[in-house]
Amino acid sequence: MNIVDGDPPSVAAELAAVDDELVAARVIRRHLVRNPERFSAEEREAVLERVDQLAQRRVDLAVQAERHRIARDLHDGPLQALSNLVLEAEVLERLLKRDPERVTAELADFKSVVRDVVADIRRQLAALGPAAIEAEDLVPALRRVTSEWQQQTGAECRLRVAGEERPVPAAVQQVIYWVATEALANVRRHAEARRVAIDLDIRGEGAGIRIRDDGKGFDVTALVPGEDPPRLGLLGMRERVLAAGGSLEVRSRQGSGTFIEAEVPIQL
């Protein structure tokens, strides 16, 4: 199957089902570890083997979902934009022969589109493994991103940190950082928002992030389960959070902004 021409069977749904089964299997495993005398040797072996199988299946599904997301994002973003640039270049070539004076003005627009494509490619490369998180911790990285986003868009972007401002595992930092940057990219492209509020909360065994905007919103009920309009990037967001063992909630209405909340467990 060509994954850029159509969605494969719902990887997100299967991943969610595996997560549910894995949670139940781990509960049984904890009970087994605390009370080994209540289980036979065969039962203990079967439980441990099942947990290992589910954990490996979860990794395989997460990798499959990530590959699909990357292919879809490249197809719907940079590749489509580059195809359009080829057509624009052909138009400019013909225009150069008929009306050379107009070419200068048209080239300014052309260069602006090229810059946007380059910025989009850089964003997608950063999403594969955020360079910011490799160079600095999550909170300073988010403060820098929100400050830069506010300067670039002219909209207000506020970051509030609650709970414990402490180091968390790199994998958790990358998921939280990616959700924030993807949400801000969506707001910039589609929401026409004047204000964005980001709340980061790190407490006990979990890290959570909530992003609210006052933009034009969209109809969440119109989304088909397991599918997603590529322009919103919600499926990719959901896949990343689920792969980390977390949960994602999206609430929005036409004219009433959008609320995104992601919770990711911290394995202590």
RAQUI-V756126 format. One record per pair of residues at least 6 apart in sequence whose ideal C-beta (glycine too) atoms are under 6 Angstrom apart, sorted by sequence separation. I is the first residue (numbers start at 1). J is the second residue. D is the distance in Angstrom with one decimal. If there is no record, write none. Layout:
# RAQUI-V756126
i=I j=J d=D
i=I j=J d=D
This chain:
# RAQUI-V756126
i=187 j=193 d=5.2
i=228 j=234 d=5.0
i=252 j=258 d=4.0
i=1 j=8 d=5.9
i=32 j=39 d=5.4
i=95 j=102 d=6.0
i=96 j=103 d=5.2
i=150 j=157 d=4.3
i=201 j=208 d=4.6
i=228 j=235 d=3.4
i=241 j=248 d=4.4
i=95 j=103 d=5.6
i=133 j=141 d=5.8
i=149 j=157 d=5.2
i=251 j=259 d=4.4
i=132 j=141 d=4.3
i=187 j=196 d=5.8
i=200 j=209 d=5.3
i=238 j=248 d=4.9
i=250 j=260 d=5.4
i=146 j=157 d=4.6
i=199 j=210 d=4.5
i=32 j=44 d=5.8
i=249 j=261 d=4.6
i=146 j=159 d=4.6
i=198 j=211 d=5.2
i=92 j=106 d=5.8
i=248 j=262 d=5.0
i=32 j=47 d=5.5
i=197 j=212 d=4.7
i=143 j=159 d=5.9
i=234 j=250 d=5.9
i=247 j=263 d=5.1
i=142 j=159 d=5.8
i=196 j=213 d=4.7
i=246 j=263 d=5.2
i=29 j=47 d=5.6
i=246 j=264 d=3.8
i=28 j=47 d=5.5
i=195 j=214 d=5.0
i=193 j=213 d=4.0
i=194 j=214 d=5.8
i=244 j=264 d=5.0
i=245 j=265 d=5.2
i=193 j=214 d=5.3
i=241 j=262 d=5.0
i=29 j=51 d=5.3
i=88 j=110 d=5.7
i=139 j=161 d=5.8
i=191 j=213 d=5.2
i=193 j=215 d=3.4
i=192 j=215 d=5.2
i=191 j=215 d=2.7
i=192 j=216 d=5.4
i=25 j=50 d=5.4
i=25 j=51 d=4.8
i=139 j=165 d=5.5
i=187 j=213 d=4.9
i=183 j=211 d=4.4
i=25 j=54 d=5.7
i=179 j=209 d=5.9
i=176 j=207 d=5.7
i=22 j=54 d=4.3
i=220 j=252 d=5.1
i=21 j=54 d=5.8
i=176 j=209 d=5.2
i=218 j=252 d=5.3
i=138 j=173 d=4.3
i=149 j=184 d=5.1
i=153 j=188 d=5.7
i=172 j=207 d=5.5
i=217 j=252 d=4.4
i=219 j=254 d=5.9
i=18 j=54 d=6.0
i=81 j=117 d=4.6
i=141 j=177 d=5.9
i=217 j=253 d=5.1
i=217 j=254 d=5.3
i=142 j=180 d=5.9
i=155 j=193 d=5.9
i=163 j=201 d=4.7
i=164 j=202 d=5.1
i=217 j=255 d=5.9
i=18 j=57 d=5.5
i=78 j=117 d=5.8
i=155 j=194 d=5.5
i=156 j=195 d=4.6
i=157 j=196 d=4.6
i=158 j=197 d=5.1
i=159 j=198 d=4.8
i=160 j=199 d=5.0
i=161 j=200 d=5.0
i=162 j=201 d=4.6
i=163 j=202 d=4.5
i=168 j=207 d=5.6
i=217 j=256 d=4.9
i=18 j=58 d=5.1
i=133 j=173 d=5.0
i=163 j=203 d=4.1
i=217 j=257 d=5.2
i=133 j=174 d=5.5
i=217 j=258 d=5.5
i=78 j=120 d=5.7
i=215 j=257 d=5.4
i=77 j=120 d=5.4
i=78 j=121 d=5.1
i=214 j=257 d=4.7
i=130 j=174 d=5.7
i=133 j=177 d=5.3
i=213 j=257 d=5.1
i=213 j=258 d=5.5
i=15 j=61 d=4.5
i=186 j=232 d=6.0
i=14 j=61 d=6.0
i=130 j=177 d=5.1
i=186 j=233 d=5.9
i=212 j=259 d=5.1
i=211 j=260 d=4.6
i=11 j=61 d=5.8
i=73 j=124 d=5.8
i=127 j=178 d=5.6
i=182 j=233 d=5.3
i=210 j=261 d=4.7
i=11 j=64 d=5.5
i=209 j=262 d=5.3
i=11 j=65 d=4.5
i=182 j=237 d=5.6
i=208 j=263 d=4.6
i=206 j=263 d=5.8
i=207 j=264 d=5.2
i=179 j=237 d=5.7
i=206 j=265 d=5.3
i=207 j=266 d=5.9
i=205 j=265 d=6.0
i=206 j=266 d=5.9
i=205 j=266 d=5.3
i=178 j=240 d=5.9
i=205 j=268 d=5.9
i=3 j=68 d=5.1
i=175 j=240 d=5.5
i=4 j=71 d=5.2
i=3 j=71 d=5.1
i=175 j=244 d=4.7
i=4 j=75 d=4.0
i=183 j=260 d=5.3
i=179 j=262 d=4.8
i=175 j=264 d=5.3
i=172 j=264 d=5.2
i=172 j=266 d=5.7
i=168 j=266 d=5.5
i=76 j=230 d=4.1
i=72 j=230 d=6.0
i=69 j=236 d=4.1
i=69 j=239 d=5.9
i=65 j=239 d=4.0
i=62 j=243 d=3.5
i=13 j=226 d=5.3
i=12 j=226 d=5.8
i=10 j=226 d=3.5
i=12 j=238 d=5.9
i=12 j=239 d=5.9
i=15 j=242 d=5.2
